């Protein structure tokens, strides 16, 4: 049984912008934008270094989302994975309620 609180279909995407990065939270398979934050205070890094991944993990919290702990694997950068289509990074996220309902 899938309920709204058990769904795991949200993704945070941190992509380069004209200046710095932009963070968006979207529902998978949809163009529905749930949250967005301009990260112009971030330098325009040519890559996504460890410090950026650490900082990016706290940015979704400001919007009401957290990276799912089980998405932090040896092949991820603190839960962030490269976006296949281009420069940028994505992470599986959930709302605080979803994570609480999952016992996290």
N, C-alpha and C positions, 0 to 999 in steps of 0.2 A: 504494500500500500504506500503510495507516494502522497505525502501531504506537503503543503507550502513550506512548513517548517523543516521538512526533511530534504527538500530539493537542494541539489548541488549544481546549479546551472548558471552561476554568476562568475564572471571573469573580470579582473582588473587588468587594464592594458596601460602600460606606460610607454608612450611613443614620443619621438622627438617632435618638437614644434619649432616655429621660427626662432624662438628664444627659450632655451631650456627644454622642458618636457610638458606633456599634458597627460593627466591620469584620468581614465574613464572607467566606470564600472558599467558593464552591459550584461544583459541576459543572453545566454548562448542561443544561437539560431534565430536571433531577433535583432532588429535594429533599435530596440528599446534602450535608450540611454538612461541609466538609473542615477548616476552621479558623475560629476566632472570637476576636476580641480586643475587649475593652471599652475605649473611648477616653474615659472619663469625665473625664480631665484636659484634654480639649479643650473650649473654650467652645462654647456652643450658638449657632453662627453662623446668621444667617438665610439665608446663601448659602454657597457653597463657594469662598472666595477663593483666590488664587494660593498664599499661604503654606500654606493647608490642603492643597492639592493636592500641594505639595512634601513636606510632612510625611507625608501619607497614602501617598505613594510609598515611603517607608521602612518603614512599618508592615507591609506584606505580607512584607518581607524577614525581619522578626523571626519570621514564621510559616513561612518556607521557600519563599516565592513572590516573583516579580518581575513587574513590568509589562512586557509585550512591547514592545520599543523601537519597532516599526512601528505601534503603536497611538497613538503620540504624533504627532498630526497638527495642522494649523492650527486645526481646529474642536474640538480637545480641550484640556483643561486638564491638561497633562503626562500625557496618556493617559487621564484621567478624563472620562467623558461623563455628562450628566444622566440619571437614571433616568426613563424615560417615565411611569411610573405615579405618580410623586410626588416628594417631596423626598428627595434622595439622589444618590449618584454611583456609577458602576461603571467598572471597568477590566478589560481582558483581561489575565490573568496566566498564568504557567506556573511549573512547578517549576524549580529550578536545573538539574536534569538535562535537562529539556525544552529550556531555553534553550541549554545547552551543546551538546546534540545538534543544535540548529538552527544552530550555529556562532556563537552570540552570547556 
